[in-house]
């Protein structure tokens, strides 16, 4: 029996690593948490697309780091097995999330879709789109090469000459040329936005009529069932005020949500969790979601509403850790029997899983921190030092007003968070985590805060 490959284990625990289930090396690490998350979330997203004859727009949300990207990769893999053509991309590749407008998102989608189509030898002739970009360049009065002859895309893709030795127009390279220049110059970006904003309907029209609809027809001629676009990481857009004195996330998803859903393909957008608890939630659902309820990915429960340890959630979290250490071992029981190769005492694995609150990225982050400073088997002292650092880092962010809000929620029967103020303060800060059970939604205090002297003293006082 082979021992633990420490370097492989170390790399598998990188906190920012998302699993792509299309890759065999990632599938061995994947743990299906759907039995304890309250409902079959990915099935809901997949069935909505699979059973719809017209384009759909679905909203996907949850705490940053709760596993949305991994689940989207799972969905992508399942849809491709059903015959759909899926374009997945992280919006952070194209957008500056602290300053984003609907036209920025539309251009990013157009670039990502057209680039994948070109890679797959599906070539379109978007003449109207080309003219729109040329007119934008003329308006900007900045020399930008729309042929892409001076541009190399991520991954090293370049333009090639035709038989006459001339470079043809390439839509993804043309868009990338403009947006790359705009990224380097904030003033240029603002002028591009000023040019495109009154032409949003024109932009939507050329994307639909010259890109998405022709692409869908070409794909269906090849036997595909349709085109799906997944835009990840948009949930990271914050609430900082923009020039219109409007929170950036509300401005994009609520004020401009109707435009975001007008694209002629199946769409999935990740949206900030806090928007689902604002007073304008119904506007978000109706404008961007078309009236369909957003899908929320909750935490993996480590305890139940009554404070008892939730054994099934803990079992799956243990397997998440053990699968990283023993990826070639299929049997859950065999992994458990080898836990002493990872921890000097099996109780340390439970301690690690519980203190994470079922936040999967935090679980990996804590484990990764242990591996950075300790050898195998991991010691109690090393783990507690890591937990202490996590606790202290979170503790300094809690002010007196926030402690009062925390106590109010704990005192309320059922631990319910109510009102826009509580949601905006307590959820993004990870002071509380959202869970689901047979009774519905409930909120639990972050376990690491529950261990602090400050919290215990406040509870005694009330």
C-alpha angles and dihedrals in degrees: 000000000000120000125232115298095224097195092049090047091048093051092046090057096057102136095222094050114116119195119240107203091201086073117076092212089059098043091067090062097048120110118190107227095175095106091064100034095077103252144018096275101174092044089056093053093044096047092049089058097037096050098041122094093193130053116285132202118206130183120218122191147162140128114316105263097022092118105270095138093052090049091049089053088051090050091047091053093048093048092049089052087054091053103262124138106231128196111193122179141160109241090218087074091069109016141065098223095202089063114029134146133187091258090055090055093046092051091048091053092047091051095047094046095045092046093054091045091053091049088054092049096252104137122188132187105228098177095159090050090049091053091049090054092045091051090049091053090049090051092049091050089213123127106248123165107224094185090070092229090136097040134087116195125217107286092034099276114162138177120261128208125250125231092284092054091249126127116243124219112267116194097211091046092045092052091043091052092057098040093046090056091045091052090056094049120043092194091053090048091053092049091049089052091049089053096047100039096077088042097053092117090050090050091050090048096053092044091052101037100037102030119017102035096043090044092051091049091049092047093049089050085059091052099264119141097221148302123287125188121196116192109195131190096030085117087074092070105117136216097253113138117257128208090281089057089246125128105262095231093050091046094055102038102033107028094036099026095106091061093047092060097048095087116117099238140063110288135195118185125184108223132191112273092224091065090066089065101045126106087251095057093116090054090053093049094047099041101039103018096041090234094305116128115252117250113239124199106211129198123276103260116242092176137021128241091271092055097256118138109264102225100193093053090047091049092055093046089052089053090051089059096040093047088058089054098040107028093158093055111090100181115089091206093053090052090051091049089057096050090110088069088065104032129032087225127024090227089069090067090055090047091053095047095046097048090053089065089223092294098142098204091048089051090054091044093054092046092047090052089053091051091050094060106023139055126227128308091046114230132229090237093053093048094047091050090054092048090048091054091049091048094048093047091053095040095060090058094060114091128191094266091051091050087055091052091049092053091047091056093046092050093050112093110257093016092262121177109218134185132026094270094057092047094049093049105036105038105046089044091056091233085131132026127211121234136176132216137158090290093052133245124006136165129226129196113249102265093227091059091048088062096055124108089228093060095043091050092050092050091051091051092056 
